[in-house]
Amino acid sequence: MLRVAGYWLLYATVGLLVVVMLVAGGGDLGSEDSRSPIRSRTKVIGALNGMAIAVTVIGVLLAVYARPAWWAWLMLYGGGAGALVLGPWAAVRIARDLSAAPGRRARR
């Protein structure tokens, strides 16, 4: 369970960093570890979850500190809904990838 939470946090953070890097002017997080037990699609889902969290946080900040327009509310509710769907989905896929990894035994 702790490994699942760790990987989820890793990929959510990567997604958050992608949003921050896009806002700050670009960059590349294209490094890939071929020995990773997590499949690429799962990593993408985790990164999308982080992006949804980032959009939600930006929507919250706009709603609290600015005069919110309709798109700020859309960011808040749309990003929150996306994070609520993608978060558990990413965690389940990470757990499945870890349990299916060859040569790995489940730790208790």
N, C-alpha and C positions, 0 to 999 in steps of 0.2 A: 504494500500500500504506500509506503514511504517512497519507493522508487517511482511509482506511478505519479505521485504528487510532485516529485522532483522533476521528472521529464515534462509533466504538464506545465509547471512553472517555467522551465527552460524555454519551451516553444511558445508559450504565451508572452514571455519577455522578448523573445526574438520578434514576434509580431508587433509588439509595442514599439520596439526599437526601429522596425521598418517604417512605421508611421512617423516617428520622431525624425528619422533620417530623411524621409521625403519632405517633411516640413523644413528641415534644416538645410536642405540643398542637395541631397542625393548620397549615394553610397552603395556598397555591395556586401551582402552577407551570404555569399555563395559558397562558403567552405562546406565541405561534406566529408564526414567520417565514414569510410566504407565498412568499418567494423561495428558500426552502431546497430543495436538490435531493433531500432525503430525504423519502420519503412518510411519512404519519402512522402507518401500520401498522408500518413499520420502526422508527419512534421508540418505539412502544409495546413492541415486542419488545426493543429495547435497554434500555428502562426496566425491563421485567420481569426482564431479565438482571441489572441492577443490584440489583433487589429480592432476587433469589435469592442474589446475592453477599452482601448485607447479612444475610439470614437465616442463611446459612452462617457468617458471621463471628460473629453472635450465638450460634449453636450451638457454635462453637469456644470462645468465651469462657465459656459456661456449662459446657461439658465440662471445661475446664481449671481454672477458678477456683471452681466451685460443685460441689456434689454433684449430678451430672447425673441428671435424671429421664428417663423414656422419651421425653418430648416434646423434650428438649434434643438427644437423639441423632437424633430425627426431623428436627429443624431442621437439624442438621449434615449428615446424609446426604441428606435431601430437597432442601435448598437447594443443596448441592453438585452433586447430579445435575441439578437445574434449571439451574444456572449452566453446567454442562458442555454441556447441550443448547442453551440459549438463546444462549450466547456466540458459538459459531461460526455459528449460524443468523443472528444479528443482523449479524455481520461480512459474511457472504455477501450478505445483503439490502442492506446499506449499499453494498457494492461494486457490486452490480447497479443500485441507484438512481443512484449516481454515474456509472456508465458510460452509463445511459439518459437522463441529464438533457439536455434540449434546449439547444443552444447551448454545451455544454461539451465541451472536447477532453480526452482522457486525457493526463495529465502523466506523464512518465517520470522 
